[in-house]
């Protein structure tokens, strides 16, 4: 691959994930401390908008990217429209209008995750060796976003949050918590500005024309349902269902980890959570080696077992002598994501082939960020409220045990039904 093309694709990944990461991690803290969301259930609904967007995404991709318009042009239109919606989100102070606009935004944003994969995979000849190096820059974009939030935005300490819940809390304490929400509000404006820049930049990306342009297509193809044919492969069907199920415990991390770390008393939690993305970057760099070393089943299982370990560490860790458990749990996010999701994206591309590449990426986006995480965010919101101790504290040990055991169950199911690769060093043999 030419250096200029690699640079273009890497920048695309950086911007696409920065736009999301700058506000997503701390949204739960913003909603609860800014008194926009009344409870964990509403916070779960807000995070669930990404899932509804992911469910709609395959239809947008299937109808347009594979048949009518070049993928980079659709990417540009979606980001420009998303920038306008995100700008208005930044001024919302009630949950109803915030939720409505966020839902519109996520319907526009979620298709971009499949589009950037399709654009990248179109330009490379060896996905196992080249894709992870490009996708790594998306992780770096998320890291930079987290560092900006963590170091420049104020995050409340557990002591202050506890004081605010007391009956004799001073107006100054309550006002300081409100100010922290105001600072986090800026992240939505930053996202809008970067999204606009990404939209303009997209029109200068390598051309990725629709593979079925000019061909006669059926109604199922127009709706992107032609990608469903890959589910006829038994191994892929098991992977597909495992992807849905494993995203239920994943939603606990995305939706609750920042709030958990703040309540535990970890200073600058959002910045320290980027250790997970830093680990993700390292493992993305090493993935060609892992592909040569392990088969598909082993790669996916390593990711699932990392989920089990992470939630166990969160359940028993604290900011005292066991703070290393919290740090290790954060770092394991890199293993969780890379070994399952990046492997899954490459596995999907190989199983689908070029004719339904975009539709298939949209389909796996539906399964993971859509169906699985929608269920997960709903369950997480209800489960967190169940173990609420006060307005600012929860019994996190009991909360984290649930996703730990759930991930273990998914891993056992996967071990039983997904067959080993015929050739250990070939992803395509699965």
C-alpha positions, 0 to 999 in steps of 0.5 A: 500500500502506498504511504499516502493512502495509508496516511489518508486511511489512518487519519480517517480512522483517527477522526472517526473515533475521536468524534465518538470518544470525546463525549461517549465515555463521560456522558453517563457522568454528565447526565447524572451530575448535570441532573439531566437524567433522573436515574440509571434507566435514563442513562441506559436509554441514552447509551442505547441510542447507539444501538438503535443507530447500529440496527438501522445502519445495515439498511443504510449501508445495504441500500446505498454503499453497495449499490449506488454511491461511493462509500467515502461520499456517504461518509462525508454526508453523514458526518456533516449532518451529524455535526449539525445535530451534535451542535444542537445537542450541546445546548439541551438541558432536559432529557427528552430533547437530549435523547431525541437529538442523540437518537438522530445523531447515532442513526447518522453516526453508527453507519460510519463504523462499517463505512470506514472499515469498508473503505480501508479493506477495499484499499488493502490486499492482506487484511490480516497484516495491514488492517490492524495497523490502520484501525490502530489510529482509530484507537489513538483518536479515542485515546487523545479524546480521553486525555483531553477530557481527563486532563482539561475537564474537571471530574468529581472525587468520591469524597465530593460526590458523597458530600453532595448526597448528604442532607447538610451538603453546602450549596458550594459543593453542589455548585461545584458538581454542577460546574463539572457537568458544564465542563463536560458539556463542551465535549459535545461542541468539540465533537460537532466541530471535528465531525464537520472537519471529518465530513469535508475530509471524507470527500478526499479519501480514496474512491470506494465505488459501490461494487454492484453499481449498474447491476440489477438488484433484488429487494433483499439486496437493496435492503442489505439482506443479501449479507445474511447469506454468510449466516449459512456458515455454521461457524460464522452463525455461532460467532454472530450469536456470540457477538450479540451475547458478549456485547451485553457485558461489554455495555456495562463497561462502556456505560458504567466504568467511568461512573464506577471509577469516579465513585471509587475515588480515582482521580482523572478517571477518564484520562486513566481509562485511556490506558485501555485504548493504549493497550488496544493500540499495542495489541493492534500493532502485534495482531499480525503476529497473533494471527500467525500464532493462533487460529480464529477460535483462540483469538476470539476466546482470548478476548472473551476470557479477558472480559471475565478477568476484567469484571472480576478485577473491577469487583474486587479492586479499590483505590487503596492497596488493590488499585492495581486491579482497577488499572489492570482491568482498564488495560484488559480492554485492549485485549477484549476489543482487539481479540474479539472485535477486530478479529471479528471484523476481519473474519466477516470481511473474509467470509463475505467477499467483495460483493457484500463487504459493506452490507456484511460489515453493517450486519456485524455492526447491527449484531454488536453495537446494535442488538447486543449492546442495546440489551446490555445498556438496558440491563446495565441501567436497571442493574445499577439502580438495583444496587444503589446505596445513595444518590452518588454511591452504588454496591459495585462489587455486586454490579460487576459480578453479573457481567463477569459470570455472563461473559463466562457463560458465553465463552463456555458456549463458544468453546462447545460449538465453534470449531477450530481452524483447520490450519492454525495460521490461517484466519480463512480456515475457520 
